Amino acid sequence: MKPLENKSHAQTIAGFIHHYFIYIVGASYFAAALWPTAGLKIRSVELAPLDLFAVKLHVSPPTIMLALLLFNAGLSAKTADIKNLLGRPTLLASGLAANILVPLAFIAAISGTLLFWHNPQEVQQILVGLALIASMPIAGASTAWSQNANGNLALSLSLVLLTTLLSPILTPLVLHGVGYVTIGDYSEDLHELASGGAFAFLGAWVILPTVLGLAVNGIVGQAGVGAASPYLKIANMIVLALLNYSNAALSLPNVVAHPDLDFLAAILAIVGGLCLVMFAAGYGLARALDATRADTASMMFGLGMNNNGTALVLASTALAEHPQVMLPVILYNLVQHFAASIVDRAASRS
């Protein structure tokens, strides 16, 4: 009976952490703002560099933690359900297209509005932050929210896996696109990332771990993965909170020491607007395709939630000289979980 009891305890712990996870994420950012020393020490650990596609990649605890999250996502995927969904390509293709085109249209519109902002440097920081958000694959956390809301888990997983596996193509496309509406160093950094840095980064820390997770999934089988599922969820949430803390330690202490309230208010309004537009796009697209309620929930969570853990690691390694670009990513991460909790409650009531 011991294994069953242990599993039950693990499920209880996983459920408890998931229920309060938005508060845990908030606490990790609060700790990074006030007590960043441990986070900075985590980031300062340098392991042997890795050469991939003629690009030297820095191996550090944040990149390893990111790889662990993506490995677990691949390991936990139900590939049989995903194969069944491929018989309905319209829904998948539409979600994939909307995940790229809608945020690009939003960024183009907001860039025109920001011409009236009093600080051109802050405008560039906001636009680069939005580029990082928009260029990332759909968050694996969207599958958990979809499952809680009785959504179509196969659709959620397919959207996560497709955007992840296609990220070497889609991410540079978005970064180049936003690079044309930014100026100076910020534009150069985005084009440089799109031309090679992002490809190597995503290949090493996103694609490879995901593929390895899928391979282990195929070897172990669903029964083996199911037995380990509660432990994987606990590990995921702990790693994600620690990753958020170490990445936010770069930028949030400066925000606390030198608060710029109008800048923060502008970022919050803009990322809140983007999040609202993405969740609404998911709802509108599903309704236009006459999708089921389960499909609608999954499409909303899919389009509304991006893999901001990857965006933060990428920003903190490739754009370390501009730490303020991480603020839109950090705030979007909080906003998307808040929006997801609202959608989840609405879905539960219905």
Phi, psi and chi 1 to 4 in degrees:
 res  aa     phi    psi   chi1   chi2   chi3   chi4
   1 MET       -  -16.0  -68.5  -64.0  -69.5      -
   2 LYS   -60.8  -47.4 -108.8 -174.7  176.6  178.2
   3 PRO   -57.9  -39.2  -23.6   32.7      -      -
   4 LEU   -65.6  -40.0  -69.6  175.8      -      -
   5 GLU   -65.6  -42.7  -71.8  174.0    5.5      -
   6 ASN   -61.6  -42.4  -71.1  -19.7      -      -
   7 LYS   -63.0  -40.8 -176.5  179.2  178.4 -177.0
   8 SER   -62.8  -41.6  176.7      -      -      -
   9 HIS   -62.5  -42.3  -69.7  -37.3      -      -
  10 ALA   -64.0  -41.2      -      -      -      -
  11 GLN   -63.9  -40.0  -72.2  174.5  -31.0      -
  12 THR   -63.6  -44.9  -58.4      -      -      -
  13 ILE   -64.1  -44.5  -66.5  169.4      -      -
  14 ALA   -61.0  -42.0      -      -      -      -
  15 GLY   -64.7  -40.8      -      -      -      -
  16 PHE   -63.4  -47.2  177.1   83.2      -      -
  17 ILE   -64.0  -41.4  -64.3  174.9      -      -
  18 HIS   -63.8  -39.9 -178.8  -97.0      -      -
  19 HIS   -62.0  -36.1 -176.7   73.0      -      -
  20 TYR  -106.7   19.0  -68.1  102.1      -      -
  21 PHE   -67.0  -34.2 -169.7   62.1      -      -
  22 ILE   -61.3  -34.5 -176.9   61.4      -      -
  23 TYR   -73.7  -33.8  -56.7  106.9      -      -
  24 ILE   -65.8  -42.4  -64.8  171.4      -      -
  25 VAL   -61.2  -45.6  170.8      -      -      -
  26 GLY   -60.3  -40.5      -      -      -      -
  27 ALA   -65.6  -35.0      -      -      -      -
  28 SER   -65.6  -37.6   70.4      -      -      -
  29 TYR   -70.9  -38.3  -71.2  145.4      -      -
  30 PHE   -62.0  -44.4 -176.2   78.5      -      -
  31 ALA   -64.2  -38.5      -      -      -      -
  32 ALA   -65.3  -35.1      -      -      -      -
  33 ALA   -71.2  -38.4      -      -      -      -
  34 LEU   -98.6  -32.6  -61.6 -177.9      -      -
  35 TRP  -131.5   71.8  -54.9  -71.2      -      -
  36 PRO   -82.2   -8.2   31.6  -35.7      -      -
  37 THR   -55.7  -49.1  -54.7      -      -      -
  38 ALA   -62.8  -39.4      -      -      -      -
  39 GLY   -63.2  -41.6      -      -      -      -
  40 LEU   -67.3  -34.5  -65.4  174.7      -      -
  41 LYS   -66.8  -39.7  -76.3 -176.4  177.6  178.5
  42 ILE   -59.0  -43.3  -69.1  171.7      -      -
  43 ARG   -71.1  -25.4  -59.3 -165.3   53.1   79.0
  44 SER   -78.0  -13.2   67.1      -      -      -
  45 VAL   -71.4  120.1  176.0      -      -      -
  46 GLU  -114.6  123.5  -84.8  -71.5  -29.4      -
  47 LEU   -98.5 -178.2  -55.5  176.9      -      -
  48 ALA   -60.4  133.2      -      -      -      -
  49 PRO   -65.5  154.1   22.7  -31.9      -      -
  50 LEU  -115.8  129.0  175.8   68.3      -      -
  51 ASP   -94.3  120.6  -71.1  -41.5      -      -
  52 LEU  -141.4  125.7 -174.0   69.4      -      -
  53 PHE    53.9   42.6  -54.6  116.6      -      -
  54 ALA    63.9   19.2      -      -      -      -
  55 VAL  -121.4  133.7  177.4      -      -      -
  56 LYS   -85.6  120.2 -175.9  168.3  -75.5 -172.1
  57 LEU  -103.8  137.4  -68.0  169.1      -      -
  58 HIS   -84.3  127.4  -63.3  -73.3      -      -
  59 VAL   -99.2  120.7 -177.1      -      -      -
  60 SER  -145.1  167.3   63.5      -      -      -
  61 PRO   -53.5  -41.4  -31.7   38.4      -      -
  62 PRO   -61.9  -40.7  -27.8   37.0      -      -
  63 THR   -68.8  -35.7   56.8      -      -      -
  64 ILE   -66.7  -41.6  -67.2  172.1      -      -
  65 MET   -63.1  -40.5  -74.2 -171.4  -76.8      -
  66 LEU   -61.0  -44.1  176.5   63.1      -      -
  67 ALA   -61.1  -38.7      -      -      -      -
  68 LEU   -62.9  -41.3  -76.2  172.8      -      -
  69 LEU   -62.1  -43.0  -71.6  175.0      -      -
  70 LEU   -73.2  -34.2  -88.0  -61.2      -      -
  71 PHE   -61.5  -45.0  174.1   82.4      -      -
  72 ASN   -64.6  -34.4  -77.5  -11.7      -      -
  73 ALA   -64.2  -45.2      -      -      -      -
  74 GLY   -65.1  -39.1      -      -      -      -
  75 LEU   -65.1  -35.0 -179.4   61.2      -      -
  76 SER   -87.4   -6.3  -57.6      -      -      -
  77 ALA   -68.5  141.8      -      -      -      -
  78 LYS   -97.9   92.0  -66.8 -178.0  179.2  177.7
  79 THR   -64.6  -30.1   51.9      -      -      -
  80 ALA   -64.6  -41.5      -      -      -      -
  81 ASP   -64.9  -36.9  -71.2  -15.9      -      -
  82 ILE   -66.7  -40.4  -65.2  170.1      -      -
  83 LYS   -61.8  -39.2  -71.9  176.9 -177.5  175.6
  84 ASN   -63.8  -33.8  -67.1  -25.0      -      -
  85 LEU   -72.4  -22.1 -170.7   65.6      -      -
  86 LEU   -63.9  -13.9  -65.5  178.5      -      -
  87 GLY   -75.2   -5.9      -      -      -      -
  88 ARG  -124.0   69.5  -59.2  162.0   59.8 -158.4
  89 PRO   -68.8  -22.9   25.9  -34.3      -      -
  90 THR   -62.1  -45.0  -56.2      -      -      -
  91 LEU   -63.8  -44.8 -159.2   59.5      -      -
  92 LEU   -64.9  -47.8  -89.2  178.3      -      -
  93 ALA   -63.3  -38.6      -      -      -      -
  94 SER   -66.4  -42.7  -59.9      -      -      -
  95 GLY   -63.6  -40.0      -      -      -      -
  96 LEU   -64.2  -44.2 -169.5   63.4      -      -
  97 ALA   -65.6  -43.1      -      -      -      -
  98 ALA   -64.9  -33.6      -      -      -      -
  99 ASN   -63.8  -24.3 -172.4   58.5      -      -
 100 ILE   -97.4  -48.5  -63.9  -62.3      -      -
 101 LEU   -74.0  -38.8  -62.2  176.7      -      -
 102 VAL   -64.8  -49.4  173.9      -      -      -
 103 PRO   -65.5  -32.8   16.8  -27.9      -      -
 104 LEU   -64.1  -41.9  -82.7  176.8      -      -
 105 ALA   -64.1  -39.9      -      -      -      -
 106 PHE   -63.5  -44.4  179.9   89.9      -      -
 107 ILE   -64.9  -40.2  -66.7  170.5      -      -
 108 ALA   -61.6  -41.5      -      -      -      -
 109 ALA   -68.2  -43.7      -      -      -      -
 110 ILE   -71.0  -28.2 -151.8   68.9      -      -
 111 SER   -64.5  -34.0   66.2      -      -      -
 112 GLY   -69.3  -40.7      -      -      -      -
 113 THR   -63.8  -38.7  -55.0      -      -      -
 114 LEU   -72.2   -6.4  -72.8  173.1      -      -
 115 LEU   -60.0  -23.7  -70.3  174.1      -      -
 116 PHE   -90.9   -1.4  -58.0   99.2      -      -
 117 TRP   -72.2  144.0 -170.1 -107.3      -      -
 118 HIS   -74.5  -17.5   61.9   87.4      -      -
 119 ASN  -121.4  102.7 -170.8  -35.6      -      -
 120 PRO   -59.9  -33.0  -21.6   32.5      -      -
 121 GLN   -63.6  -41.9 -170.9   84.1   -7.4      -
 122 GLU   -66.2  -34.4  -67.8  177.5   -9.7      -
 123 VAL   -59.0  -46.2  170.6      -      -      -
 124 GLN   -64.5  -39.3  -59.1  -54.4  -54.3      -
 125 GLN   -63.8  -40.4  -68.5  165.0   -6.9      -
 126 ILE   -65.1  -45.3  -68.0  172.7      -      -
 127 LEU   -64.7  -40.8  -68.5  176.2      -      -
 128 VAL   -65.8  -41.4  172.7      -      -      -
 129 GLY   -59.4  -43.3      -      -      -      -
 130 LEU   -63.7  -37.2  -68.0  176.2      -      -
 131 ALA   -62.0  -41.6      -      -      -      -
 132 LEU   -65.4  -40.3  -69.7  168.6      -      -
 133 ILE   -63.5  -49.7  -65.6  167.2      -      -
 134 ALA   -68.4  -26.1      -      -      -      -
 135 SER   -87.0   -7.1   65.6      -      -      -
 136 MET   -85.4  153.9  -70.3  -60.9  107.1      -
 137 PRO   -64.1  165.7  -16.0   27.4      -      -
 138 ILE   -65.5  141.4  -69.7  172.1      -      -
 139 ALA   -70.0  139.2      -      -      -      -
 140 GLY   -61.8  -27.1      -      -      -      -
 141 ALA   -62.8  -21.2      -      -      -      -
 142 SER   -62.8  -28.7   65.7      -      -      -
 143 THR   -68.8  -37.1   60.8      -      -      -
 144 ALA   -66.6  -43.9      -      -      -      -
 145 TRP   -64.1  -40.1  -75.6  105.9      -      -
 146 SER   -63.5  -42.2  178.4      -      -      -
 147 GLN   -63.1  -42.2 -171.0  172.7   19.3      -
 148 ASN   -62.2  -33.9  -74.0  -13.3      -      -
 149 ALA   -92.3   13.3      -      -      -      -
 150 ASN    57.8   39.7  -64.3  -43.4      -      -
 151 GLY   -82.7 -176.5      -      -      -      -
 152 ASN   -85.0   99.0 -176.9  -18.5      -      -
 153 LEU   -65.1  -33.7 -170.0   55.5      -      -
 154 ALA   -62.5  -41.0      -      -      -      -
 155 LEU   -64.9  -43.2  174.9   59.0      -      -
 156 SER   -59.9  -48.9  -68.6      -      -      -
 157 LEU   -64.1  -39.1  -74.1  167.5      -      -
 158 SER   -63.4  -43.0  -62.8      -      -      -
 159 LEU   -63.8  -41.7  -73.5  170.2      -      -
 160 VAL   -63.2  -48.8  170.6      -      -      -
 161 LEU   -67.9  -41.9  -71.9  173.8      -      -
 162 LEU   -63.6  -47.2  -84.4  176.1      -      -
 163 THR   -67.3  -30.8   53.9      -      -      -
 164 THR   -70.0  -48.7  -61.1      -      -      -
 165 LEU   -70.0  -27.2  -65.6  173.8      -      -
 166 LEU   -92.6    0.2  -69.3  174.7      -      -
 167 SER   -58.7  -31.5   58.1      -      -      -
 168 PRO   -61.6  -21.5  -27.0   36.8      -      -
 169 ILE   -96.0  -47.5  -60.8  170.4      -      -
 170 LEU   -72.5  -39.7  -58.6  179.0      -      -
 171 THR   -62.6  -49.6  -64.7      -      -      -
 172 PRO   -60.1  -34.4  -25.6   35.6      -      -
 173 LEU   -59.7  -46.7  179.9   68.5      -      -
 174 VAL   -69.2  -42.9  174.6      -      -      -
 175 LEU   -62.7  -42.3  -66.2  177.1      -      -
 176 HIS   -62.8  -42.9  -87.1  -49.8      -      -
 177 GLY   -58.7  -47.3      -      -      -      -
 178 VAL   -73.9  -26.8 -177.4      -      -      -
 179 GLY   -58.6  -26.8      -      -      -      -
 180 TYR   -80.7  -13.3  -68.6  118.6      -      -
 181 VAL  -107.0    0.9  -61.3      -      -      -
 182 THR  -104.8  173.1   51.7      -      -      -
 183 ILE  -134.7  166.6   59.1  173.9      -      -
 184 GLY    61.7 -144.1      -      -      -      -
 185 ASP   -58.1  -35.3  -71.1  -15.5      -      -
 186 TYR   -65.3  -43.2  -64.1   96.1      -      -
 187 SER   -64.2  -43.6  178.6      -      -      -
 188 GLU   -61.6  -42.1  -68.8  175.0    9.2      -
 189 ASP   -63.3  -41.5  -74.0  -16.8      -      -
 190 LEU   -65.6  -43.7  -74.1  176.9      -      -
 191 HIS   -66.7  -36.6  -73.5  -56.3      -      -
 192 GLU   -65.4  -43.2 -174.3  178.4  -19.9      -
 193 LEU   -60.5  -44.9  -95.1 -179.9      -      -
 194 ALA   -66.6  -27.5      -      -      -      -
 195 SER   -82.3  -10.0  -62.3      -      -      -
 196 GLY   178.4  -40.2      -      -      -      -
 197 GLY   -61.5  -44.2      -      -      -      -
 198 ALA   -68.4  -37.8      -      -      -      -
 199 PHE   -61.7  -48.3  178.2   82.4      -      -
 200 ALA   -65.2  -42.0      -      -      -      -
 201 PHE   -61.0  -49.8  179.8   90.6      -      -
 202 LEU   -66.7  -36.0  -67.9  165.5      -      -
 203 GLY   -62.6  -43.2      -      -      -      -
 204 ALA   -78.4  -42.5      -      -      -      -
 205 TRP  -108.2   -7.6  -52.4  118.9      -      -
 206 VAL  -121.4  -58.0  176.8      -      -      -
 207 ILE   -68.1  -52.8  -55.8  -59.8      -      -
 208 LEU   -58.5  -48.3 -176.7   58.3      -      -
 209 PRO   -62.0  -37.4  -21.1   32.0      -      -
 210 THR   -63.5  -46.1  -57.5      -      -      -
 211 VAL   -63.3  -41.8  172.0      -      -      -
 212 LEU   -62.4  -40.7  -73.6  174.9      -      -
 213 GLY   -61.9  -42.7      -      -      -      -
 214 LEU   -63.5  -38.7  -72.1  168.8      -      -
 215 ALA   -64.1  -45.8      -      -      -      -
 216 VAL   -64.2  -36.7  174.4      -      -      -
 217 ASN   -56.7  -45.4  179.6  -54.2      -      -
 218 GLY   -65.6  -32.9      -      -      -      -
 219 ILE   -77.3  -46.2  -64.6  168.9      -      -
 220 VAL   -75.4  -37.8  174.7      -      -      -
 221 GLY    89.1  163.6      -      -      -      -
 222 GLN   -65.7  -31.3  -71.2  -60.8  -44.3      -
 223 ALA   -64.6  -44.7      -      -      -      -
 224 GLY   -65.6  -41.7      -      -      -      -
 225 VAL   -65.7  -40.6  173.0      -      -      -
 226 GLY   -60.9  -38.6      -      -      -      -
 227 ALA   -65.4  -33.4      -      -      -      -
 228 ALA   -91.2   -5.1      -      -      -      -
 229 SER   -54.3  -47.7  178.5      -      -      -
 230 PRO   -60.3  -38.3  -21.2   32.7      -      -
 231 TYR   -69.9  -37.4  -55.9   98.9      -      -
 232 LEU   -64.0  -40.0  -67.5  174.6      -      -
 233 LYS   -64.1  -43.8  -71.8  179.2 -179.9  177.8
 234 ILE   -62.0  -46.9  -67.0  170.2      -      -
 235 ALA   -60.6  -42.0      -      -      -      -
 236 ASN   -59.0  -47.2  -95.0   -3.6      -      -
 237 MET   -69.5  -35.5  -70.8 -177.9  -79.8      -
 238 ILE   -67.4  -46.0  -68.4  172.6      -      -
 239 VAL   -63.3  -42.5  169.0      -      -      -
 240 LEU   -63.5  -42.9 -175.7   54.8      -      -
 241 ALA   -63.4  -42.5      -      -      -      -
 242 LEU   -66.9  -38.0 -172.1   57.7      -      -
 243 LEU   -65.2  -43.7 -175.6   61.8      -      -
 244 ASN   -59.3  -43.2  -75.9  -23.8      -      -
 245 TYR   -62.5  -48.9  167.6   69.4      -      -
 246 SER   -67.0  -36.3   62.2      -      -      -
 247 ASN   -72.6  -41.9  -72.6  -31.8      -      -
 248 ALA   -69.6  -20.9      -      -      -      -
 249 ALA   -62.4  -17.8      -      -      -      -
 250 LEU   -75.3  -35.6  -80.9  175.9      -      -
 251 SER  -115.3  -34.1   58.5      -      -      -
 252 LEU   -66.8  -34.9  -70.9 -172.3      -      -
 253 PRO   -58.1  -36.0  -27.7   36.5      -      -
 254 ASN   -68.4  -34.0 -175.2   58.1      -      -
 255 VAL   -64.3  -41.1  172.5      -      -      -
 256 VAL   -70.2  -41.6  172.9      -      -      -
 257 ALA   -70.2  -35.9      -      -      -      -
 258 HIS  -132.9   71.9  -51.6  -73.8      -      -
 259 PRO   -65.5  133.0   23.2  -31.7      -      -
 260 ASP  -119.4   89.5 -171.8  -17.4      -      -
 261 LEU   -65.6  -37.9  -64.0 -178.0      -      -
 262 ASP   -69.1  -34.8   63.7  -21.1      -      -
 263 PHE   -64.8  -46.0 -179.1   45.8      -      -
 264 LEU   -64.7  -40.1  -70.4  173.1      -      -
 265 ALA   -64.4  -39.7      -      -      -      -
 266 ALA   -64.4  -44.3      -      -      -      -
 267 ILE   -61.2  -45.8  -66.2  175.7      -      -
 268 LEU   -62.1  -41.9 -173.6   58.3      -      -
 269 ALA   -64.6  -40.6      -      -      -      -
 270 ILE   -71.6  -47.7  -69.4  168.9      -      -
 271 VAL   -69.2  -32.3  -61.2      -      -      -
 272 GLY   -63.3  -40.1      -      -      -      -
 273 GLY   -64.6  -43.0      -      -      -      -
 274 LEU   -62.0  -44.1  175.2   59.2      -      -
 275 CYS   -62.3  -44.0 -170.2      -      -      -
 276 LEU   -61.3  -43.9  177.6   63.2      -      -
 277 VAL   -62.2  -41.1  166.0      -      -      -
 278 MET   -69.4  -43.2  -64.9  -53.2  -65.1      -
 279 PHE   -64.1  -40.6  -88.8   92.2      -      -
 280 ALA   -65.7  -37.0      -      -      -      -
 281 ALA   -63.7  -41.1      -      -      -      -
 282 GLY   -61.2  -42.5      -      -      -      -
 283 TYR   -66.1  -47.9  177.8   81.9      -      -
 284 GLY   -63.8  -40.5      -      -      -      -
 285 LEU   -65.0  -44.6 -177.4   61.0      -      -
 286 ALA   -63.2  -41.7      -      -      -      -
 287 ARG   -66.4  -38.5  -58.5  -54.6  -63.6  166.0
 288 ALA   -64.1  -31.6      -      -      -      -
 289 LEU   -91.4    8.6  -65.7  172.8      -      -
 290 ASP    55.3   43.1 -160.8   25.0      -      -
 291 ALA   -77.7  162.1      -      -      -      -
 292 THR   -73.2  170.2   65.0      -      -      -
 293 ARG   -61.0  -40.2  177.4 -155.6  163.6  -78.6
 294 ALA   -63.9  -41.9      -      -      -      -
 295 ASP   -64.6  -39.3  -69.1  -21.8      -      -
 296 THR   -62.4  -45.0  -58.3      -      -      -
 297 ALA   -60.3  -45.9      -      -      -      -
 298 SER   -65.3  -37.9  -65.8      -      -      -
 299 MET   -67.3  -38.2 -169.7   68.1   78.0      -
 300 MET   -64.8  -47.7  -69.1  177.7   71.3      -
 301 PHE   -65.4  -38.0  -70.9  121.9      -      -
 302 GLY   -63.4  -50.2      -      -      -      -
 303 LEU   -74.0  -28.9  -66.8 -169.5      -      -
 304 GLY   -81.9  -17.9      -      -      -      -
 305 MET  -119.4  121.4  -55.6 -170.3   74.7      -
 306 ASN  -110.1  158.7  -80.7   19.6      -      -
 307 ASN   -78.6   78.1 -167.0  -24.7      -      -
 308 ASN   -74.7  -17.7  -66.6  -51.3      -      -
 309 GLY   -61.0  -43.4      -      -      -      -
 310 THR   -63.9  -42.9  -58.4      -      -      -
 311 ALA   -60.9  -41.2      -      -      -      -
 312 LEU   -66.8  -41.8  -77.2  171.7      -      -
 313 VAL   -65.5  -42.7  176.7      -      -      -
 314 LEU   -62.3  -43.5 -178.9   59.2      -      -
 315 ALA   -65.6  -41.2      -      -      -      -
 316 SER   -73.6  -17.5   64.0      -      -      -
 317 THR   -99.4  -44.0   53.2      -      -      -
 318 ALA   -91.8  -22.2      -      -      -      -
 319 LEU  -125.6   36.9  -60.3  166.9      -      -
 320 ALA   -62.0  -24.7      -      -      -      -
 321 GLU   -76.5   -9.6   72.1  -84.6   14.5      -
 322 HIS  -125.7   67.9  -58.6  -58.0      -      -
 323 PRO   -62.8  -22.0   22.4  -33.1      -      -
 324 GLN   -67.6  -18.4  -63.6  -61.6   85.9      -
 325 VAL   -67.7  -14.4  -57.0      -      -      -
 326 MET   -78.5  -17.9  -75.3 -170.2  -79.7      -
 327 LEU   -61.4  -46.1  -69.2  177.5      -      -
 328 PRO   -59.9  -36.5  -24.8   35.2      -      -
 329 VAL   -66.7  -44.7 -176.9      -      -      -
 330 ILE   -60.9  -46.8  -70.5  169.1      -      -
 331 LEU   -69.3  -36.5  -71.2  176.7      -      -
 332 TYR   -63.6  -37.5 -169.0   90.5      -      -
 333 ASN   -60.1  -41.8 -164.9   43.7      -      -
 334 LEU   -68.2  -44.9  -77.4  171.8      -      -
 335 VAL   -64.2  -40.8  168.8      -      -      -
 336 GLN   -66.5  -35.2   73.2  177.3    6.8      -
 337 HIS   -71.6  -35.7  -78.0  -75.2      -      -
 338 PHE   -64.5  -45.0  178.7   71.6      -      -
 339 ALA   -63.7  -39.8      -      -      -      -
 340 ALA   -63.4  -37.8      -      -      -      -
 341 SER   -66.4  -34.0   67.2      -      -      -
 342 ILE   -67.4  -45.9  -66.3  174.5      -      -
 343 VAL   -62.3  -40.8  173.0      -      -      -
 344 ASP   -61.4  -44.1  179.1   52.8      -      -
 345 ARG   -66.7  -38.6  -71.2  178.9 -176.6  178.6
 346 ALA   -64.6  -40.2      -      -      -      -
 347 ALA   -66.7  -37.2      -      -      -      -
 348 SER   -66.0  -39.1  -61.4      -      -      -
 349 ARG   -67.0  -35.7  -77.1 -162.7  -62.6  -91.4
 350 SER   -76.6      -   65.5      -      -      -
